[in-house]
């Protein structure tokens, strides 16, 4: 795993058909931090993730992870900088098993040589064993061993969410973008995810950036929070300070003026 670095976003903007989805947003995420992005539906939260992941091209602004200029990279190269991601809509191979899905998450660390792979030389076997051990470590961390050989299509929703988190971790990211990790979960499952995220942060040393609507989860795990609305930054700071900000209360928490 590469060492965690600072994520630095400056004056980020993007337009769709003349509409500002994100407008002049700047923020930093420090190594080892859990940073939450909140806001009402359509505020631009997932758009920021799509810009960092290089799925969208910004109209203006810069994004750096350490010394790496992310805007100079195509989307498929971002994983090699140490940035991983989960999605709001679960993106897994439904007819494959949990174990097979997690091994897919190791692709960034796999070296392929058709000749040696065909002969399955000792070096190839050694690498396959090492990849399997990394996957088993994540299975143990997230307590999903009972699902190892189950097809994704046969799993309950909460288990699928955990598997998607596990697959992202199998890439050994130093920074992980989590798009609504508690979406669709019940209270018990949300409590579980808060514990898992703390373990990911402290045991694996992964910096976490999450988009989330569940303010209880945000309050439990976030070191700092950024609130946005209509693509613009409203407030940034510690969770309680942002929660008490009048603009945030009007825009996000539904408090009348």
Secondary structure, 3 states (H helix, E strand, C coil): CCCCCCEEEEEEEEEECCEEEEEEEEEEECCCCEEEEECCCCCCHHHHHHHHCCCCCCCEEEEEECCEEHHHCCHHHHHHHCEEECCCCCCCCCCCEHHHHHHHCCHHHCCCCHHHHHHCCHHHHHHHHHHHHHHHHHHHHCCCHHHCCCEHHHCCHHHHHHHHHHHHHHCCCCEEEEECCCCCCCHHHHHHHHHHHHHHHHHHCCEEEEECCCHHHHHHHCCEEEEEECCEEEEEECHHHHHCCHHHHHHCCCCCC
